[in-house]
């Protein structure tokens, strides 16, 4: 009896191979043939699951985002329940920093994708900003709940603060990737900003 093929598992195996190549050599150096070699598969088999490099790259972003969401959920579950508004937001932003091998791979691939998409029409056609937009909405919703609960000053606009926090975390994350500062230093800066943001509710 022929062995049944788990297509989802095989797709994930290919994507994981791409992430390893991208983290090691840079996303610009990724080729379908190189991914096939890393995955231990034929080029034809990789192309069976992903017609183009752009499609494979986008699938990789989706998988990395899914894994990041799982890590975020684990961070949230580890907090004292129910978590305070500040603890919730701090855990949310902690996942947005490249502080370990898995999160570093995520940020490296996403940042590289964004840079390549500036000059590659095929990559730019992929809706890769959907993930960041969703994160910004989730953070804005959390800040809105904090404002209604009195943890955030009533004159603070949740949408503006969410955009500001994500902009800060993205900039700090890039600094960590290029060696400008350590993950611990970046975390300390975020915590200092959150202390100011939530302290405003008491003034």
C-alpha positions in Angstrom: 0.0 0.0 0.0 1.5 3.3 -1.0 2.5 5.7 1.8 0.1 8.6 2.3 1.7 12.0 1.9 1.1 14.7 4.4 1.1 17.7 2.1 0.8 20.2 4.9 3.9 18.7 6.6 5.8 18.7 3.3 5.0 22.4 2.7 6.1 23.2 6.2 9.3 21.3 5.6 10.0 23.3 2.5 9.3 26.6 4.2 11.5 25.7 7.2 14.3 25.0 4.7 13.8 28.5 3.2 14.0 30.1 6.6 17.2 28.3 7.4 18.8 29.4 4.1 17.6 33.0 4.5 18.8 33.2 8.1 22.2 31.8 7.1 22.8 33.5 3.7 20.3 36.3 3.5 17.0 36.4 1.8 18.5 37.9 -1.4 20.5 34.7 -1.8 17.5 32.4 -1.7 16.8 30.4 -4.8 14.3 27.6 -5.4 17.1 25.3 -6.2 18.9 26.2 -3.0 15.8 25.6 -0.9 15.3 22.2 -2.6 18.9 21.3 -1.7 18.4 22.4 1.9 15.1 20.5 2.2 16.7 17.4 0.7 14.1 17.4 -2.2 14.1 17.7 -5.9 13.5 21.1 -7.5 10.5 19.7 -9.2 8.9 18.7 -5.9 9.4 22.1 -4.4 7.9 23.7 -7.5 4.9 21.3 -7.2 4.0 23.0 -3.9 5.2 26.5 -4.8 5.0 27.8 -8.3 7.2 30.8 -7.8 9.8 32.1 -5.4 7.5 35.0 -4.4 4.8 32.5 -3.5 7.2 30.5 -1.4 8.5 33.7 0.4 4.9 34.8 1.2 4.1 31.3 2.5 7.2 31.6 4.7 6.0 34.9 6.1 2.6 33.4 6.9 4.2 30.4 8.7 6.6 32.6 10.7 3.7 34.8 11.7 1.7 31.7 12.9 4.7 30.5 14.9 5.1 34.0 16.4 1.4 34.0 17.4 1.9 30.7 19.2 4.9 32.2 21.1 2.9 35.2 22.0 0.0 33.0 23.3 2.5 31.1 25.4 3.9 34.4 26.8 0.3 35.5 27.7 -0.5 32.2 29.3 2.6 32.5 31.5 1.4 35.8 33.0 -0.6 36.0 36.3 -4.2 35.8 35.3 -5.9 38.0 34.5 -2.9 40.1 33.3 -2.8 43.8 33.9 -3.1 46.0 30.8 0.5 47.0 31.0 1.7 43.4 31.4 -0.4 42.4 28.4 1.0 45.1 26.2 4.6 44.5 27.4 4.3 40.8 26.6 2.8 41.7 23.2 5.8 43.9 22.4 8.4 41.5 23.8 7.4 39.1 21.0 8.0 41.9 18.5 11.8 41.9 19.4 14.3 39.5 17.9 15.4 38.1 21.3 16.1 34.4 20.4 16.9 32.3 17.4 13.2 31.8 16.3 12.2 35.5 16.7 15.4 36.6 15.0 14.7 34.4 12.0 11.2 35.9 11.8 12.3 39.5 11.9 15.3 38.9 9.6 13.1 37.3 6.9 10.3 39.9 7.2 12.6 42.9 7.1 14.5 41.4 4.2 11.2 40.7 2.4 10.1 44.3 2.9 13.4 45.7 1.5 13.3 43.4 -1.5 9.6 44.2 -2.2 10.6 47.9 -2.7 12.2 47.0 -6.0 10.5 43.6 -6.9 7.0 44.0 -8.4 6.2 40.3 -7.9 7.0 40.5 -4.2 5.3 43.8 -3.7 2.1 42.3 -5.1 1.9 40.0 -2.1 -0.2 41.5 0.8 2.7 41.1 3.2 1.6 44.1 5.3 -1.6 42.3 6.4 0.2 40.8 9.4 1.6 44.1 10.7 -1.7 45.8 10.2 -3.5 43.1 12.2 -0.9 43.4 15.0 -1.5 47.1 15.1 -5.2 46.7 15.4 -4.8 44.1 18.2 -2.5 46.4 20.1 -4.9 49.4 19.6 -7.8 47.2 20.9 -5.7 46.3 24.0 -4.9 50.0 24.6 -8.6 50.9 24.2 -9.5 48.4 26.8 -6.8 49.8 29.1 -8.2 53.3 28.6 -11.7 52.2 29.4 -10.4 50.5 32.5 -8.5 53.6 33.7 -5.0 52.2 33.1 -4.4 54.6 30.2 -5.0 58.3 30.4 -8.4 59.3 28.7 -6.7 61.8 26.4 -4.4 59.1 24.9 -5.6 57.9 21.5 -5.2 54.0 21.4 -4.7 53.9 17.6 -2.0 56.6 17.7 -0.3 55.0 20.7 -0.4 51.5 19.0 1.3 52.9 15.9 3.9 54.7 18.0 4.7 51.6 20.0 5.0 49.3 17.0 7.2 51.9 15.2 9.4 52.0 18.3 9.6 48.2 18.6 10.3 47.8 14.9 13.1 50.4 15.1 14.6 48.7 18.2 14.2 45.3 16.6 16.2 46.5 13.6 18.9 47.8 15.9 19.1 44.4 17.6 19.4 42.7 14.2 22.3 44.8 13.1 24.1 44.7 16.5 23.4 48.3 17.5 22.0 47.1 20.9 21.2 43.9 22.8 17.7 42.5 23.1 17.9 43.3 26.9 18.7 47.0 26.1 15.9 47.2 23.6 13.5 45.7 26.1 14.6 48.2 28.7 13.8 51.1 26.3 10.3 49.7 25.6 9.6 49.3 29.3 10.7 52.8 30.0 8.3 54.1 27.3 5.4 51.9 28.7 6.1 53.3 32.2 5.6 56.8 30.9 2.5 55.8 28.8 0.7 54.1 31.7 1.8 56.5 34.4 0.0 59.3 32.5 -3.3 57.8 33.7 -2.4 58.7 37.3 -1.8 62.4 36.5 
